[in-house]
Amino acid sequence: MPFSPRHLSTPPTREAIDALKGVAVLEFGTPWCGFCQRAQPLIQQALEDQAAVEHIKVEDGPGQRLGRSFGVKLWPTLVFLKDGKEVARLVRPDSAQAIHDAVRKTQD
């Protein structure tokens, strides 16, 4: 599943994330965050040719357990997973190439 433009209405549980198979990008942020808005075209560009990569966009904030379980402090934070395990992480990515490289690292 390529780039997802909207945050999930209900975030997945940590158990569901840990049970994922294959490659996934977990994106933490909010719709109103300026850093998140600026990163969207970069994320979209990096994932546009990655049909096998699941993009899970999670709205984060106070009291959100999933973000806390991953130690998210700044938005957007991209966590790159392979079979539910973290392989790489980018905080406030500034290029599509950096995101693409992290995806590639996850696929190796």
PADO-430448 format. One record per residue: residue in three letters; chain; x, z, y of N, C-alpha, C, O in turn. Coordinates in steps of 0.02 Angstrom, whole numbers, plus 32768, in hexadecimal, padded with zeros to 4 digits. Layout:
+-----+-------+------+------+------+-------+-------+-------+------+------+------+------+------+------+
! res ! chain ! n_xx ! n_zz ! n_yy ! ca_xx ! ca_zz ! ca_yy ! c_xx ! c_zz ! c_yy ! o_xx ! o_zz ! o_yy !
+-----+-------+------+------+------+-------+-------+-------+------+------+------+------+------+------+
! Ala !     A !    X !    Z !    Y !     X !     Z !     Y !    X !    Z !    Y !    X !    Z !    Y !
...
+-----+-------+------+------+------+-------+-------+-------+------+------+------+------+------+------+
//
This chain:
+-----+-------+------+------+------+-------+-------+-------+------+------+------+------+------+------+
! res ! chain ! n_xx ! n_zz ! n_yy ! ca_xx ! ca_zz ! ca_yy ! c_xx ! c_zz ! c_yy ! o_xx ! o_zz ! o_yy !
+-----+-------+------+------+------+-------+-------+-------+------+------+------+------+------+------+
! Met !     A ! 802B ! 8000 ! 7FC6 !  8000 !  8000 !  8000 ! 802D ! 8000 ! 803D ! 8056 ! 802D ! 8046 !
! Pro !     A ! 8027 ! 7FCE ! 8068 !  8050 !  7FCC !  80A4 ! 803B ! 7FFF ! 80D9 ! 8015 ! 802D ! 80CB !
! Phe !     A ! 8053 ! 7FF5 ! 8115 !  8046 !  8021 !  814E ! 7FFD ! 8036 ! 8154 ! 7FD0 ! 800C ! 8150 !
! Ser !     A ! 7FF3 ! 8076 ! 815F !  7FB0 !  8091 !  816A ! 7FAA ! 80A5 ! 81B3 ! 7FCF ! 80D0 ! 81CA !
! Pro !     A ! 7F7C ! 8086 ! 81D9 !  7F79 !  8095 !  8221 ! 7F57 ! 80D7 ! 8233 ! 7F5F ! 80F0 ! 826B !
! Arg !     A ! 7F31 ! 80F4 ! 8204 !  7F0B !  8131 !  8214 ! 7F22 ! 816C ! 81EA ! 7F38 ! 8165 ! 81B1 !
! His !     A ! 7F1D ! 81A7 ! 8208 !  7F2B !  81E4 !  81E4 ! 7EF3 ! 81F1 ! 81B2 ! 7EB9 ! 81DF ! 81BE !
! Leu !     A ! 7F04 ! 8210 ! 817A !  7ED2 !  8222 !  8149 ! 7EA3 ! 8256 ! 8166 ! 7EB8 ! 8282 ! 818B !
! Ser !     A ! 7E62 ! 8250 ! 8155 !  7E32 !  8282 !  816E ! 7E3D ! 82C6 ! 814D ! 7E31 ! 82FA ! 816C !
! Thr !     A ! 7E53 ! 82C5 ! 810F !  7E64 !  8302 !  80EB ! 7EAA ! 82FA ! 80CE ! 7EB5 ! 82CC ! 80A6 !
! Pro !     A ! 7ED8 ! 8325 ! 80DF !  7F1C !  831E !  80C5 ! 7F1E ! 832C ! 807A ! 7EF7 ! 8355 ! 8061 !
! Pro !     A ! 7F4B ! 830B ! 8057 !  7F53 !  831B !  8010 ! 7F72 ! 8360 ! 8007 ! 7F8F ! 837B ! 8035 !
! Thr !     A ! 7F6C ! 837A ! 7FCC !  7F8C !  83BB !  7FBD ! 7FD5 ! 83AF ! 7FAC ! 7FE9 ! 8377 ! 7F9C !
! Arg !     A ! 7FFC ! 83E2 ! 7FAF !  8042 !  83DD !  7F9C ! 8047 ! 83CA ! 7F52 ! 8074 ! 83A4 ! 7F3F !
! Glu !     A ! 801A ! 83E4 ! 7F2A !  801A !  83D4 !  7EE3 ! 800E ! 8389 ! 7ED8 ! 802E ! 836B ! 7EAD !
! Ala !     A ! 7FE1 ! 836C ! 7EFE !  7FD3 !  8324 !  7EF9 ! 8010 ! 82FB ! 7F0D ! 8020 ! 82C9 ! 7EEE !
! Ile !     A ! 8032 ! 8311 ! 7F41 !  806F !  82ED !  7F58 ! 80A6 ! 82F3 ! 7F23 ! 80C7 ! 82C2 ! 7F13 !
! Asp !     A ! 80AF ! 832F ! 7F08 !  80E3 !  8339 !  7ED5 ! 80D5 ! 8310 ! 7E96 ! 8104 ! 8300 ! 7E72 !
! Ala !     A ! 8096 ! 82FF ! 7E89 !  8083 !  82D9 !  7E4D ! 8085 ! 828D ! 7E58 ! 8078 ! 8268 ! 7E29 !
! Leu !     A ! 8094 ! 8277 ! 7E95 !  8095 !  822E !  7EA2 ! 80C8 ! 820B ! 7E76 ! 80FD ! 8225 ! 7E66 !
! Lys !     A ! 80B6 ! 81CE ! 7E62 !  80E4 !  81A3 !  7E3C ! 80F8 ! 816A ! 7E69 ! 80CF ! 8150 ! 7E90 !
! Gly !     A ! 8136 ! 8155 ! 7E64 !  814E !  811E !  7E8D ! 8169 ! 8135 ! 7ECF ! 8178 ! 8170 ! 7ED9 !
! Val !     A ! 816E ! 8105 ! 7EFE !  818B !  8111 !  7F40 ! 8153 ! 811B ! 7F73 ! 8123 ! 80F5 ! 7F75 !
! Ala !     A ! 815C ! 814D ! 7F9D !  812A !  815B !  7FD2 ! 814E ! 8173 ! 8011 ! 8185 ! 818F ! 800E !
! Val !     A ! 812E ! 8166 ! 8049 !  8146 !  817F !  808A ! 810F ! 81AC ! 80A5 ! 80D7 ! 8197 ! 80B0 !
! Leu !     A ! 8120 ! 81EA ! 80AF !  80F3 !  821C !  80C9 ! 8102 ! 8223 ! 8114 ! 8139 ! 8238 ! 8126 !
! Glu !     A ! 80D2 ! 8211 ! 813E !  80DC !  8214 !  8187 ! 80B5 ! 824D ! 81A4 ! 8078 ! 8250 ! 819D !
! Phe !     A ! 80D7 ! 827B ! 81C6 !  80B7 !  82B4 !  81E7 ! 80B8 ! 82A7 ! 8232 ! 80EB ! 8294 ! 824F !
! Gly !     A ! 807E ! 82B2 ! 8252 !  8079 !  82A9 !  829A ! 8031 ! 82B4 ! 82B0 ! 8009 ! 82D1 ! 828C !
! Thr !     A ! 8021 ! 829E ! 82ED !  7FDC !  82A1 !  8307 ! 7FCD ! 8261 ! 832D ! 7FFB ! 823F ! 8343 !
! Pro !     A ! 7F8D ! 8251 ! 8335 !  7F7B !  8215 !  835B ! 7F8E ! 8219 ! 83A5 ! 7F98 ! 81E5 ! 83C5 !
! Trp !     A ! 7F92 ! 8255 ! 83C1 !  7F9E !  825D !  8409 ! 7FE8 ! 8266 ! 841A ! 7FFA ! 8268 ! 8455 !
! Cys !     A ! 8013 ! 826B ! 83E9 !  805B !  8276 !  83F4 ! 807C ! 8236 ! 840D ! 8078 ! 8202 ! 83EC !
! Gly !     A ! 809C ! 823A ! 8447 !  80BE !  81FF !  8463 ! 80F6 ! 81E5 ! 8438 ! 80FE ! 81A8 ! 8431 !
! Phe !     A ! 811D ! 8212 ! 841A !  8153 !  81FC !  83ED ! 8136 ! 81D8 ! 83B1 ! 8151 ! 81A5 ! 839A !
! Cys !     A ! 80FD ! 81F1 ! 8398 !  80DC !  81D2 !  835E ! 80C2 ! 818D ! 8370 ! 80CA ! 815E ! 834A !
! Gln !     A ! 80A4 ! 8187 ! 83AB !  8089 !  8146 !  83C1 ! 80C1 ! 8113 ! 83C8 ! 80B8 ! 80D9 ! 83B5 !
! Arg !     A ! 80FA ! 8127 ! 83E4 !  8132 !  80F9 !  83EC ! 8150 ! 80E4 ! 83A9 ! 816C ! 80AD ! 83A4 !
! Ala !     A ! 814C ! 810F ! 8377 !  8169 !  80FF !  8336 ! 813D ! 80D1 ! 830C ! 8155 ! 80B3 ! 82DC !
! Gln !     A ! 80FC ! 80CC ! 831C !  80CF !  80A5 !  82F1 ! 80E4 ! 805D ! 82E7 ! 80E3 ! 8046 ! 82AE !
! Pro !     A ! 80F7 ! 8037 ! 831B !  810C !  7FF3 !  830E ! 814B ! 7FEF ! 82E2 ! 8152 ! 7FC0 ! 82BB !
! Leu !     A ! 8177 ! 801F ! 82E8 !  81B4 !  8020 !  82BF ! 81A3 ! 802D ! 8276 ! 81BD ! 800D ! 8249 !
! Ile !     A ! 8176 ! 805D ! 826B !  8161 !  806D !  8226 ! 813D ! 8031 ! 8208 ! 8149 ! 801F ! 81CE !
! Gln !     A ! 8110 ! 8013 ! 822E !  80EB !  7FD9 !  8216 ! 811B ! 7FA0 ! 8204 ! 8114 ! 7F81 ! 81CF !
! Gln !     A ! 814A ! 7F92 ! 822F !  817A !  7F5D !  8223 ! 81A3 ! 7F6A ! 81E4 ! 81AE ! 7F3D ! 81BC !
! Ala !     A ! 81B9 ! 7FA8 ! 81DB !  81E3 !  7FBA !  81A2 ! 81BD ! 7FB7 ! 8160 ! 81DA ! 7FA8 ! 812C !
! Leu !     A ! 817C ! 7FC4 ! 8162 !  8154 !  7FC6 !  8125 ! 812D ! 7F86 ! 8116 ! 810E ! 7F81 ! 80E1 !
! Glu !     A ! 812E ! 7F56 ! 8144 !  8104 !  7F1B !  813C ! 8113 ! 7EF3 ! 80FD ! 80E7 ! 7ED3 ! 80E2 !
! Asp !     A ! 8151 ! 7EF4 ! 80E5 !  8162 !  7ECE !  80A9 ! 816E ! 7EFC ! 806D ! 818E ! 7EE8 ! 803D !
! Gln !     A ! 8153 ! 7F39 ! 8070 !  815D !  7F6B !  803C ! 811A ! 7F7C ! 801A ! 8103 ! 7FB5 ! 801E !
! Ala !     A ! 80FC ! 7F4B ! 7FFA !  80B9 !  7F54 !  7FDC ! 80B9 ! 7F8B ! 7FA7 ! 8084 ! 7FAA ! 7F9C !
! Ala !     A ! 80F0 ! 7F98 ! 7F86 !  80F3 !  7FCB !  7F51 ! 80FC ! 8011 ! 7F6C ! 80FB ! 8042 ! 7F45 !
! Val !     A ! 8106 ! 8018 ! 7FAD !  8113 !  805A !  7FCC ! 80D1 ! 8075 ! 7FE7 ! 80B0 ! 8054 ! 8010 !
! Glu !     A ! 80BE ! 80B0 ! 7FD1 !  8081 !  80D0 !  7FEB ! 8092 ! 80F4 ! 802C ! 80C1 ! 811C ! 802F !
! His !     A ! 806A ! 80E6 ! 8060 !  8073 !  8106 !  80A1 ! 803B ! 8139 ! 80A9 ! 8000 ! 8127 ! 80AC !
! Ile !     A ! 804D ! 8178 ! 80AE !  801C !  81AE !  80B4 ! 8026 ! 81CE ! 80F8 ! 8058 ! 81EE ! 8106 !
! Lys !     A ! 7FF5 ! 81C5 ! 8123 !  7FF9 !  81DB !  8169 ! 7FD0 ! 821C ! 8170 ! 7F93 ! 821B ! 8169 !
! Val !     A ! 7FF3 ! 8253 ! 817E !  7FD4 !  8295 !  817F ! 7FD5 ! 82B1 ! 81C6 ! 8009 ! 82B4 ! 81E6 !
! Glu !     A ! 7F9A ! 82C5 ! 81DF !  7F97 !  82E6 !  8220 ! 7FB0 ! 832D ! 8217 ! 7F95 ! 8353 ! 81EE !
! Asp !     A ! 7FE2 ! 833F ! 823E !  8002 !  8380 !  8237 ! 7FF0 ! 83AB ! 8273 ! 7FD7 ! 8393 ! 82A5 !
! Gly !     A ! 7FFD ! 83EB ! 826D !  7FF0 !  8419 !  82A3 ! 7FEF ! 8461 ! 8289 ! 7FFB ! 846D ! 824E !
! Pro !     A ! 7FE0 ! 8490 ! 82B6 !  7FDF !  84D7 !  82A1 ! 7FAE ! 84E1 ! 8267 ! 7F76 ! 84C7 ! 8267 !
! Gly !     A ! 7FC5 ! 8507 ! 8237 !  7F9A !  8517 !  81FE ! 7F95 ! 84E1 ! 81C9 ! 7F70 ! 84E9 ! 8198 !
! Gln !     A ! 7FB8 ! 84AA ! 81D2 !  7FB6 !  8474 !  81A0 ! 7FEB ! 8482 ! 816B ! 8027 ! 847F ! 8179 !
! Arg !     A ! 7FD5 ! 8491 ! 8130 !  8002 !  84A8 !  80FB ! 8034 ! 8474 ! 80E3 ! 806E ! 8484 ! 80D6 !
! Leu !     A ! 801E ! 8435 ! 80DE !  804A !  8402 !  80C2 ! 8088 ! 83FA ! 80EE ! 80C0 ! 83F7 ! 80D4 !
! Gly !     A ! 807F ! 83F5 ! 812F !  80B8 !  83EE !  815C ! 80E6 ! 842A ! 8159 ! 8123 ! 8422 ! 815A !
! Arg !     A ! 80CA ! 8465 ! 8153 !  80F3 !  84A2 !  814E ! 811A ! 84A2 ! 810D ! 8154 ! 84B7 ! 810B !
! Ser !     A ! 80FB ! 848A ! 80D7 !  811D !  848A !  8096 ! 8159 ! 845B ! 8096 ! 8188 ! 8464 ! 806E !
! Phe !     A ! 8159 ! 8429 ! 80C3 !  8191 !  83FB !  80C9 ! 81C0 ! 840F ! 8103 ! 81F0 ! 83EC ! 8111 !
! Gly !     A ! 81B1 ! 8446 ! 8125 !  81DC !  845E !  815B ! 81DB ! 8431 ! 8198 ! 820E ! 842C ! 81BB !
! Val !     A ! 81A3 ! 8410 ! 81A6 !  819E !  83E3 !  81DF ! 819E ! 840B ! 8220 ! 8178 ! 843A ! 8228 !
! Lys !     A ! 81CA ! 83F7 ! 824E !  81CF !  8419 !  828F ! 81C0 ! 83E9 ! 82C9 ! 81A3 ! 83FE ! 82FB !
! Leu !     A ! 81D2 ! 83A9 ! 82C2 !  81C7 !  8378 !  82F7 ! 81A0 ! 833D ! 82DC ! 81A2 ! 832F ! 82A0 !
! Trp !     A ! 817D ! 831A ! 8308 !  8156 !  82DF !  82F4 ! 8174 ! 82A1 ! 8314 ! 8191 ! 82A6 ! 834A !
! Pro !     A ! 816D ! 8269 ! 82F6 !  815B !  8261 !  82B1 ! 8195 ! 8272 ! 8283 ! 81CF ! 8267 ! 8294 !
! Thr !     A ! 8185 ! 828D ! 8249 !  81B6 !  8298 !  8214 ! 81A0 ! 826D ! 81DA ! 8166 ! 8270 ! 81C4 !
! Leu !     A ! 81CE ! 8244 ! 81C1 !  81C1 !  821A !  8187 ! 81E8 ! 8237 ! 814C ! 8225 ! 823F ! 814F !
! Val !     A ! 81C4 ! 8246 ! 8117 !  81E2 !  825F !  80DA ! 81DB ! 8228 ! 80A5 ! 81A4 ! 8212 ! 8096 !
! Phe !     A ! 8213 ! 8213 ! 808A !  8215 !  81DC !  8059 ! 8219 ! 81FB ! 8013 ! 8247 ! 8221 ! 8004 !
! Leu !     A ! 81E9 ! 81E9 ! 7FEA !  81E2 !  8208 !  7FA8 ! 81E9 ! 81D6 ! 7F70 ! 81D5 ! 819C ! 7F77 !
! Lys !     A ! 8206 ! 81EC ! 7F3A !  8207 !  81C5 !  7EFC ! 81EE ! 81F3 ! 7EC5 ! 820C ! 8227 ! 7EB7 !
! Asp !     A ! 81B7 ! 81DF ! 7EA6 !  8197 !  8208 !  7E72 ! 818C ! 8250 ! 7E8A ! 8199 ! 8280 ! 7E65 !
! Gly !     A ! 8174 ! 8257 ! 7EC8 !  8163 !  8298 !  7EE4 ! 819D ! 82C2 ! 7EFC ! 8192 ! 82FA ! 7F13 !
! Lys !     A ! 81D9 ! 82A9 ! 7EF8 !  8214 !  82CE !  7F0E ! 8231 ! 82AF ! 7F4D ! 8237 ! 8272 ! 7F53 !
! Glu !     A ! 8244 ! 82DA ! 7F7D !  8261 !  82C1 !  7FBB ! 82A6 ! 82A3 ! 7FAF ! 82D1 ! 82C2 ! 7F8F !
! Val !     A ! 82B0 ! 8266 ! 7FC8 !  82EF !  8243 !  7FC2 ! 8311 ! 823B ! 8006 ! 834E ! 823D ! 800B !
! Ala !     A ! 82E8 ! 8233 ! 803A !  8303 !  822A !  807E ! 82D0 ! 8243 ! 80B0 ! 8295 ! 824E ! 80A0 !
! Arg !     A ! 82E7 ! 824C ! 80EE !  82BB !  8264 !  8124 ! 82D4 ! 8247 ! 8166 ! 8311 ! 8244 ! 8172 !
! Leu !     A ! 82A5 ! 8232 ! 8190 !  82B5 !  821D !  81D4 ! 8288 ! 8243 ! 8204 ! 824C ! 8248 ! 81F9 !
! Val !     A ! 82A6 ! 825C ! 8239 !  8280 !  827E !  826D ! 8285 ! 8255 ! 82AC ! 82BC ! 8245 ! 82C3 !
! Arg !     A ! 824D ! 8244 ! 82C8 !  8249 !  821A !  8304 ! 8274 ! 81DB ! 82FD ! 82A3 ! 81D1 ! 8323 !
! Pro !     A ! 8263 ! 81B1 ! 82CC !  828B !  8175 !  82C1 ! 828B ! 8148 ! 82FF ! 8259 ! 8142 ! 8322 !
! Asp !     A ! 82C5 ! 8128 ! 830B !  82CA !  80FE !  8347 ! 82D6 ! 80B5 ! 8337 ! 82E2 ! 808C ! 8364 !
! Ser !     A ! 82D3 ! 80A3 ! 82F6 !  82D9 !  805C !  82E4 ! 82B6 ! 804E ! 82A2 ! 82B3 ! 8079 ! 8276 !
! Ala !     A ! 829B ! 8012 ! 829C !  827C !  7FFD !  825E ! 82B1 ! 7FF9 ! 8227 ! 82A3 ! 8005 ! 81ED !
! Gln !     A ! 82EE ! 7FE7 ! 823A !  8324 !  7FE1 !  8208 ! 8333 ! 8024 ! 81E7 ! 833E ! 8026 ! 81AA !
! Ala !     A ! 8333 ! 805A ! 820D !  8340 !  809C !  81F0 ! 830A ! 80AE ! 81BD ! 8319 ! 80CA ! 8188 !
! Ile !     A ! 82CC ! 809E ! 81CD !  8294 !  80AB !  819F ! 829B ! 807F ! 8161 ! 8294 ! 8097 ! 8129 !
! His !     A ! 82A9 ! 8040 ! 816B !  82B2 !  8011 !  8134 ! 82EB ! 8028 ! 8106 ! 82E5 ! 8024 ! 80C9 !
! Asp !     A ! 8323 ! 803E ! 8123 !  835C !  8057 !  80FC ! 8349 ! 8094 ! 80D2 ! 835F ! 809A ! 8099 !
! Ala !     A ! 8320 ! 80C0 ! 80EF !  830B !  80FC !  80CA ! 82DD ! 80E9 ! 8090 ! 82E1 ! 8106 ! 805A !
! Val !     A ! 82B2 ! 80B7 ! 809B !  8287 !  809F !  8065 ! 82B3 ! 8081 ! 802E ! 82A8 ! 808F ! 7FF3 !
! Arg !     A ! 82E3 ! 8059 ! 8041 !  8310 !  803A !  800F ! 8336 ! 806F ! 7FE7 ! 833E ! 8069 ! 7FAB !
! Lys !     A ! 834D ! 80A4 ! 8009 !  836F !  80DB !  7FE7 ! 8341 ! 80FC ! 7FB4 ! 8357 ! 810F ! 7F7E !
! Thr !     A ! 8302 ! 8102 ! 7FC5 !  82D0 !  8120 !  7F98 ! 82C4 ! 80F4 ! 7F5B ! 82B5 ! 810E ! 7F25 !
! Gln !     A ! 82CB ! 80B3 ! 7F63 !  82BE !  8084 !  7F2C ! 82FA ! 807C ! 7EFD ! 82F2 ! 8062 ! 7EC6 !
! Asp !     A ! 8335 ! 8092 ! 7F12 !  8371 !  808C !  7EE7 ! 8370 ! 80BB ! 7EAC ! 839E ! 80BB ! 7E84 !
+-----+-------+------+------+------+-------+-------+-------+------+------+------+------+------+------+
//
